[in-house]
Amino acid sequence: MITYLTVRNLAIVEEFAIEPGSGFNVLTGETGAGKSLLIDSLEFLRGARGSTDMIRTGADKMSAEASFETPEEMIVKREIASSGRGRVLVNGSLMTVRELGDVMEPVLDIHGQSDSRQRIAGQTAREILDEFAAHAPLLEAAREIYGEWRRTADDLRELTDAQHDRTLKLDLLKYQIDEISAAKLDPTEEDSLRAEKSVLANAREMIDSTAAAFALVEDDDSSAVSQLVRALHRLQPLTRDVESVRKISEELQESVYRLQESGRTLGSLTDSVRLDPERLDEVEERLVTIERLKKKYGGSIASVLDHFANITAEHDRLADFESSLDKLQKAETKNAAAYAAAAEKLSASRKKAARTFEKAIEKELRDLAMERTTVHIAIERDAEGAGGFDRIDLLIAPNRGEEAKRMDRIASGGELSRIQLAAAAALFKSSGRSSAATLVFDEIDAGIGGRVAEVVGRKLQELAARNQVICVTHLPQIASRADAHFFVWKEDVRGQTRARVRRLEGHEERVSELARMLGGEKIPESAILHARELLESARS
């Protein structure tokens, strides 16, 4: 639902902002005050064509911005400059107008314009029929079977296509398998080989250096250990009586121990290092092999081994082509039959539910002063898909005996809104739940009044129990049932006409506006009383 809407520099709107509520919202005001500009701004946000004619005289650009509460907040902003350049941002990211239309289609549904698409409560005719008939289990079964069938069909097509160059492909795979297999790669060997290479390449220098260091530390008479031992002997007589000498003697003794340990390590290094040019050549050759395979088949030994597993499986599949082909053909045939059965079952249920749904919509239309209108839900075989193979259209005949046609091709703005309202109301009553789209109704009160207006208001109020509904209306019977009432008016500012909008907050403000709608310029006391009665009736 929309949580806020801000419009700047649209026609006579300098700037207005509203925060619609979660239920039933209405906009009222004098004719020409600018109520339709709200619809224009929402159409603009939904992806309708923008024009520089929309920009307020004297302004550089026009913009509309709204926040939508979907599973996560979505902020949509669109603007058009006087130069004709436009920009669309969704959560701060640039988007094309076509992409905007795709994003907004399930979120914002506007009824009342002659070019409105055939959607009801944010859904297509097929979606709303499936919702009405509670087809979720049948749809899930069809989707699951369809997915399995398509996966099998894709595998079969891939295998059949591969047959054309199967021999060449097998030769290539065999070469790669043999090359990697012969290397006998170990994921842990590269680091140890590089360490061994470092030692072997520096063997002579290590032997000389560690032997010389060993002699200086411990092996010679003049070694560091020998010198420290002599120093200890000289200090020994004083260690019992002089505390400071004793501490120094202990430190020197600790140094002797550490140097002796270092000497043993140096001796071990000297003994362990060997001059082995042949082994060095082997290590370097092995590292070259590893680098070559990494460069060809992946950036690491693990990647090379993953590639090896994949090509081995592909080789086995191609090598066993006849068996694999037979298995896939049988699986594809079986899955195709299973999908056909699931789709047929879904289609039969749709056809049965369509007759009930037609009657339910016609019943709602009778309440909306369209008692001569008949409804036909046309179901025809179409392309196979996850949701079955039916194409479903909602067809309308305004008068009995006439040919039923798509509702958006024959209905006026007000009729279209009432037809969509009737279908949404029928859905709402049957399913107990409906779309999360914001439903906008314009011109819905065209040509109606009295009892029918009260019925329209009640149906909108019912629909708003689980949806956000925004309605532009001239009828107090509809406006009285709103949860949030916005008033639009015009005023002159610095010699220019400006549209303004504000929410009517108090009870008396709403009474005054309803009385104006009932009584005209001079409001009689009877209009005020009637306005109070309408509000009281709506509450009850």
C-alpha positions in Angstrom: 0.0 0.0 0.0 1.0 3.7 -0.4 2.2 5.2 2.8 3.0 8.7 1.4 2.7 10.5 -2.0 4.4 13.7 -2.9 3.7 15.6 -6.2 5.6 18.7 -7.3 4.9 21.0 -10.3 2.1 19.0 -11.9 -0.3 21.3 -13.8 -1.8 23.6 -11.1 -0.1 21.7 -8.3 2.9 23.5 -6.9 3.4 20.8 -4.3 1.1 18.5 -2.3 1.6 15.5 -0.1 -0.7 13.0 1.4 -0.3 10.0 3.6 -3.2 7.6 2.7 -4.4 5.2 5.4 -4.4 1.4 5.1 -8.2 1.2 4.5 -10.7 3.3 2.5 -9.4 6.8 1.4 -11.5 9.3 -0.5 -10.7 12.6 -2.2 -13.4 15.2 -2.7 -13.6 18.8 -3.8 -15.2 21.1 -6.2 -15.2 20.2 -9.9 -11.9 21.3 -11.4 -10.2 21.6 -8.1 -7.5 19.1 -9.1 -8.7 15.8 -7.8 -7.9 14.1 -11.1 -4.3 15.3 -10.8 -3.8 12.7 -8.0 -4.8 10.0 -10.5 -2.5 11.5 -13.1 0.4 11.4 -10.7 -0.3 7.7 -9.8 -0.6 6.8 -13.5 2.7 8.6 -14.0 4.3 6.5 -11.2 2.8 3.4 -12.7 4.6 3.9 -16.0 2.2 5.9 -18.1 3.6 8.1 -20.8 5.0 11.4 -19.5 4.7 14.8 -21.3 6.2 18.2 -20.8 2.6 19.5 -20.9 2.2 18.1 -17.4 4.8 20.6 -16.0 3.5 23.6 -14.1 4.0 26.9 -16.0 7.3 28.4 -15.0 8.8 25.2 -13.4 11.8 23.4 -14.7 10.5 19.9 -14.0 7.7 17.8 -12.6 8.1 14.9 -10.1 6.1 12.4 -8.2 7.4 10.2 -5.4 5.7 7.5 -3.3 6.6 5.0 -0.7 4.9 1.6 -1.0 4.7 -0.9 1.9 5.3 -4.2 0.2 7.0 -7.1 2.0 9.8 -4.4 2.2 9.5 -0.7 1.8 9.8 0.4 -1.9 10.4 4.1 -2.7 9.5 5.1 -6.3 10.4 8.5 -7.8 9.8 9.7 -11.3 10.4 13.1 -12.9 10.3 14.8 -16.2 12.1 18.0 -17.1 11.0 20.8 -19.4 13.7 19.6 -21.9 11.8 16.3 -22.2 14.4 14.2 -20.3 13.0 11.9 -17.6 14.3 9.8 -14.8 13.0 6.9 -12.8 14.4 5.7 -9.4 13.3 2.7 -7.5 14.9 2.5 -4.0 17.6 4.8 -5.4 18.4 2.7 -8.4 17.9 4.0 -12.0 15.3 2.1 -14.0 13.6 2.4 -17.4 9.9 3.3 -17.7 9.1 -0.1 -19.1 10.8 -1.7 -16.1 8.9 0.6 -13.8 5.6 -0.6 -15.4 6.6 -4.2 -14.7 7.4 -3.4 -11.0 4.3 -1.4 -10.4 1.8 -3.7 -12.1 1.1 -5.9 -9.1 1.4 -3.1 -6.6 -0.8 -0.3 -8.0 -4.1 -0.9 -9.8 -6.0 2.0 -11.2 -9.6 1.6 -12.4 -11.7 4.1 -14.3 -9.6 5.0 -17.3 -10.7 3.8 -20.7 -7.3 2.4 -21.4 -7.1 0.4 -18.2 -5.8 -3.1 -18.6 -8.0 -6.0 -17.7 -6.9 -6.4 -14.1 -9.0 -6.7 -11.0 -7.6 -6.2 -7.5 -4.1 -6.2 -8.9 -4.6 -9.6 -10.7 -5.3 -10.9 -14.2 -8.6 -12.6 -15.0 -6.9 -16.0 -14.7 -5.4 -15.1 -11.3 -8.7 -13.8 -9.9 -10.6 -16.9 -11.1 -8.0 -19.2 -9.5 -8.3 -17.1 -6.3 -12.1 -17.3 -6.4 -12.0 -21.1 -6.9 -9.2 -21.7 -4.3 -7.1 -23.4 -7.0 -3.8 -23.1 -5.0 -3.3 -26.9 -4.6 -4.1 -27.6 -8.2 -1.8 -24.8 -9.4 1.0 -26.0 -7.2 0.7 -29.5 -8.6 0.6 -28.2 -12.2 3.7 -26.0 -11.5 5.7 -28.8 -9.9 4.9 -31.3 -12.7 5.5 -28.7 -15.4 8.9 -27.9 -14.0 9.9 -31.5 -13.9 8.6 -32.0 -17.5 10.5 -29.0 -18.8 13.7 -30.1 -17.1 13.4 -33.5 -18.7 12.6 -32.0 -22.1 15.6 -29.7 -21.8 17.9 -32.6 -20.9 16.5 -34.6 -23.9 17.0 -31.7 -26.3 20.5 -31.1 -25.0 21.4 -34.8 -25.4 19.9 -34.9 -28.9 21.7 -31.8 -30.0 24.9 -33.2 -28.5 24.6 -36.3 -30.7 25.4 -34.2 -33.8 29.0 -33.7 -32.7 29.1 -36.5 -30.1 32.3 -38.1 -31.5 34.2 -34.9 -31.5 33.0 -34.0 -28.0 33.9 -37.5 -26.7 37.4 -37.2 -28.1 37.9 -33.8 -26.5 36.5 -35.0 -23.1 38.7 -38.1 -23.2 41.8 -36.0 -23.8 41.0 -33.7 -20.9 40.1 -36.7 -18.6 43.4 -38.5 -19.5 45.4 -35.3 -19.0 44.0 -34.5 -15.6 43.9 -38.2 -14.5 47.6 -38.7 -15.4 48.6 -35.8 -13.2 47.2 -37.5 -10.0 46.6 -34.2 -8.4 46.5 -33.8 -4.6 44.8 -30.6 -3.4 47.3 -30.3 -0.6 50.6 -30.9 -2.5 51.3 -27.4 -4.0 52.3 -25.7 -0.8 54.6 -28.5 0.3 56.2 -28.6 -3.1 56.9 -24.9 -3.1 58.5 -25.2 0.4 60.6 -28.2 -0.7 61.7 -26.3 -3.9 62.9 -23.4 -1.7 65.1 -25.7 0.4 66.5 -27.6 -2.5 67.3 -24.5 -4.5 69.3 -23.0 -1.6 70.8 -26.3 -0.3 74.6 -25.4 -0.7 74.2 -22.1 0.9 72.1 -23.6 3.7 74.7 -26.3 4.5 77.5 -23.8 4.6 75.6 -21.2 6.5 74.1 -23.5 9.1 77.4 -25.3 9.7 79.3 -22.0 10.2 76.6 -20.7 12.5 76.7 -24.0 14.5 80.5 -23.6 15.0 80.1 -20.1 16.2 77.3 -20.9 18.5 78.5 -24.1 20.1 81.1 -26.3 18.3 84.4 -24.3 18.6 86.4 -23.5 21.7 85.7 -19.9 21.1 82.0 -20.4 20.5 79.4 -18.3 22.2 78.4 -21.2 24.5 82.1 -21.7 25.5 82.5 -18.0 26.2 79.4 -17.9 28.4 80.4 -21.0 30.3 83.8 -19.4 31.1 82.0 -16.3 32.3 79.8 -18.4 34.6 82.9 -20.0 36.1 84.4 -16.6 36.9 81.2 -15.5 38.7 80.5 -18.7 40.6 82.4 -17.8 43.8 80.4 -14.7 44.3 76.9 -16.1 43.6 76.4 -17.2 47.3 77.1 -13.8 48.8 76.2 -11.2 46.3 72.6 -11.1 45.2 73.1 -9.0 42.0 75.9 -11.4 40.8 73.6 -14.4 41.5 70.9 -12.9 39.3 73.3 -12.2 36.5 74.6 -15.7 36.8 71.1 -17.2 36.4 70.5 -15.1 33.3 73.7 -16.2 31.8 72.9 -19.8 32.5 69.5 -19.4 30.8 71.3 -17.9 27.8 73.5 -21.0 27.7 70.5 -23.3 27.6 68.9 -21.3 24.7 72.1 -21.2 22.7 72.6 -24.9 23.1 69.0 -25.5 21.8 69.7 -23.2 18.9 72.9 -25.1 18.2 71.1 -28.4 18.1 68.6 -27.0 15.7 71.4 -25.7 13.4 73.1 -29.1 13.6 69.8 -30.8 12.6 69.3 -28.4 9.7 72.9 -29.0 8.5 72.4 -32.8 8.6 68.9 -32.7 6.9 69.7 -30.6 3.9 71.1 -32.5 1.0 72.3 -31.5 -2.4 69.9 -33.2 -4.8 69.7 -31.6 -8.3 67.6 -34.4 -9.6 64.9 -34.0 -6.9 64.9 -30.2 -7.6 64.2 -30.9 -11.2 61.4 -33.3 -10.3 59.8 -30.7 -8.0 60.1 -27.9 -10.6 58.6 -30.1 -13.3 55.7 -31.1 -11.0 55.0 -27.4 -10.3 55.0 -26.6 -14.0 52.4 -29.4 -14.6 50.2 -28.1 -11.8 50.4 -24.5 -13.1 49.6 -25.7 -16.7 46.5 -27.5 -15.5 45.4 -24.7 -13.3 45.7 -22.2 -16.3 43.6 -24.5 -18.5 40.9 -25.8 -16.2 40.7 -23.5 -13.2 42.6 -21.2 -10.9 43.3 -23.8 -8.3 43.8 -27.6 -7.9 40.3 -27.8 -6.4 38.8 -26.1 -9.5 40.7 -28.5 -11.8 39.3 -31.5 -9.8 35.8 -30.1 -10.0 36.2 -29.7 -13.8 37.4 -33.3 -13.9 34.3 -34.6 -12.1 32.0 -32.7 -14.5 33.6 -33.8 -17.7 33.8 -37.4 -16.5 30.0 -37.3 -15.8 29.4 -35.7 -19.2 31.7 -38.3 -21.0 29.8 -41.2 -19.3 26.5 -39.7 -20.4 27.6 -39.2 -24.0 29.3 -42.6 -24.1 26.1 -44.3 -22.9 24.0 -42.2 -25.4 21.6 -44.9 -26.5 20.7 -45.9 -22.9 20.5 -42.2 -21.7 18.4 -41.3 -24.7 15.9 -44.1 -24.1 15.6 -43.2 -20.4 15.1 -39.5 -21.1 12.5 -40.2 -23.8 10.5 -42.4 -21.5 10.8 -39.8 -18.7 9.8 -36.9 -21.0 6.7 -38.8 -22.3 5.7 -39.8 -18.7 6.1 -36.2 -17.4 4.3 -34.7 -20.5 1.3 -37.0 -19.8 1.4 -36.1 -16.1 1.4 -32.4 -16.9 -1.4 -32.8 -19.4 -3.5 -34.6 -16.8 -2.8 -31.9 -14.2 -3.5 -29.1 -16.6 -6.8 -30.7 -17.8 -7.9 -31.2 -14.2 -7.1 -27.5 -13.5 -8.9 -26.4 -16.7 -12.0 -28.4 -15.9 -12.2 -26.9 -12.4 -11.7 -23.4 -13.9 -14.6 -23.9 -16.4 -16.9 -25.1 -13.5 -15.8 -22.2 -11.3 -16.2 -19.7 -14.1 -20.0 -20.2 -14.3 -20.3 -19.6 -10.5 -18.0 -16.6 -10.6 -20.0 -15.1 -13.5 -23.2 -15.2 -11.5 -21.5 -13.8 -8.4 -20.2 -10.8 -10.4 -23.6 -10.3 -12.0 -25.2 -10.3 -8.6 -22.8 -7.5 -7.5 -23.5 -5.6 -10.7 -27.2 -5.6 -10.0 -26.5 -3.7 -6.8 -24.5 -1.2 -8.8 -27.3 -0.2 -11.3 -25.9 -2.5 -14.0 -28.6 -5.1 -13.9 -28.7 -5.5 -17.7 -25.0 -6.3 -17.8 -24.0 -10.0 -18.4 -20.6 -11.5 -17.7 -18.9 -14.3 -19.5 -15.5 -15.7 -18.5 -14.0 -17.1 -21.7 -11.5 -20.0 -21.3 -9.6 -21.1 -24.4 -6.7 -23.4 -24.9 -3.4 -21.5 -25.1 0.3 -22.1 -24.8 1.4 -24.6 -22.1 2.9 -23.1 -19.0 3.4 -23.6 -15.3 -0.1 -22.3 -14.6 -1.8 -24.6 -17.1 -2.7 -24.0 -20.7 -5.8 -21.8 -20.4 -6.1 -18.2 -21.6 -8.8 -16.5 -19.6 -10.6 -13.3 -20.4 -13.4 -11.5 -18.6 -16.0 -10.5 -21.2 -18.9 -8.1 -20.7 -22.1 -7.5 -22.6 -23.7 -4.2 -21.3 -27.1 -5.3 -22.5 -28.7 -8.8 -22.7 -28.5 -10.2 -26.2 -25.4 -8.3 -27.1 -22.1 -10.0 -27.9 -19.8 -10.1 -24.9 -16.4 -8.3 -25.4 -13.4 -7.5 -23.3 -14.6 -5.1 -20.6 -11.8 -2.5 -21.3 -13.0 -2.3 -24.9 -16.6 -1.5 -24.4 -17.1 0.1 -20.9 -16.9 3.7 -20.1 -14.7 4.9 -17.2 -17.4 4.7 -14.6 -18.8 1.4 -15.9 -15.3 -0.1 -16.0 -14.7 0.9 -12.4 -18.0 -0.6 -11.3 -17.4 -3.9 -13.2 -13.9 -4.2 -11.6 -15.4 -3.3 -8.2 -18.1 -6.0 -8.6 -15.5 -8.6 -9.5 -13.3 -7.6 -6.6 -16.3 -7.7 -4.2 -17.3 -11.2 -5.5 -13.7 -12.4 -4.9 -13.5 -10.8 -1.5 -16.7 -12.5 -0.3 -15.7 -15.9 -1.6 -12.1 -16.1 -0.6 -11.8 -14.0 2.5 -8.6 -12.6 1.2 -7.5 -10.6 -1.8 -4.6 -8.8 -3.5 -2.2 -6.6 -1.6 -2.3 -4.0 -4.4 -3.4 -0.4 -3.8 -6.8 -0.1 -5.6 -7.6 3.3 -7.1 -11.1 4.1 -8.4 -11.9 7.1 -10.5 -15.2 8.0 -12.1 -16.8 5.1 -10.2 -19.8 7.4 -9.3 -20.5 8.5 -12.9 -24.2 8.3 -13.6 -25.3 6.9 -10.2 -26.8 8.3 -7.1 -29.1 7.5 -4.2 -29.4 3.9 -3.2 -26.8 2.7 -5.8 -24.3 5.3 -4.4 -24.8 3.8 -0.9 -24.2 0.3 -2.3 -21.0 1.4 -4.1 -19.8 3.1 -0.9 -20.5 -0.1 1.2 -18.7 -2.3 -1.4 -15.7 0.0 -1.4 -15.7 -0.1 2.4 -15.8 -3.9 2.4 -13.0 -4.1 -0.1 -10.9 -1.8 2.0 -11.1 -4.1 5.0 -8.1 -6.1 3.5 -6.9 -3.6 0.8 -5.9 0.0 0.5 -8.5 1.7 -1.5 -8.3 5.3 -2.9 -11.4 6.7 -4.5 -12.1 10.1 -6.2 -15.8 10.8 -5.7 -18.4 13.5 -5.9 -21.0 11.5 -3.9 -21.4 12.0 -0.1 -22.8 8.5 0.2 -19.4 7.1 -0.8 -17.3 9.7 0.9 -19.0 9.2 4.3 -17.7 5.6 4.5 -14.0 6.5 4.2 -11.5 5.9 6.9 -9.4 8.9 5.7 -11.0 11.9 3.9 -8.8 14.3 1.8 -10.2 17.6 0.6 -8.9 19.3 -2.6 -9.4 22.9 -3.4 -8.0 25.7 -5.5 -6.7 29.1 -4.4 -4.9 32.0 -6.0 -1.3 32.5 -5.0 0.6 35.5 -6.3 -1.7 35.7 -9.3 -1.6 32.0 -10.1 -4.1 29.3 -9.4 -2.8 26.5 -7.2 -4.3 23.2 -6.1 -4.2 22.3 -2.4 -5.0 19.1 -0.5 -5.3 18.3 3.2 -6.8 15.6 5.3 -10.0 16.4 7.1 -9.1 15.6 10.7 -12.2 16.3 12.9 -15.7 15.0 12.8 -17.1 18.5 12.2 -14.8 19.1 9.2 -16.1 15.9 7.6 -19.7 17.0 8.3 -19.1 20.3 6.7 -17.6 18.8 3.5 -20.4 16.2 3.2 -22.9 18.9 3.7 -21.3 21.0 0.9 -21.5 17.9 -1.4 -25.1 17.6 -0.5 -26.3 21.2 -0.5 -24.1 23.1 -2.9 -22.8 26.7 -2.3 -25.4 27.6 0.3 -25.6 24.8 2.8 -29.1 24.4 4.4 -29.5 22.9 7.9 -31.1 19.8 6.4 -27.8 19.1 4.5 -25.8 19.3 7.7 -28.3 16.9 9.4 -28.1 14.5 6.4 -24.3 14.6 6.5 -24.3 13.6 10.2 -26.7 10.8 9.4 -24.5 9.5 6.6 -21.4 9.5 8.9 -23.4 7.8 11.7 -24.7 5.2 9.3 -21.2 4.5 7.9 -19.9 3.9 11.5 -22.7 1.5 12.3 
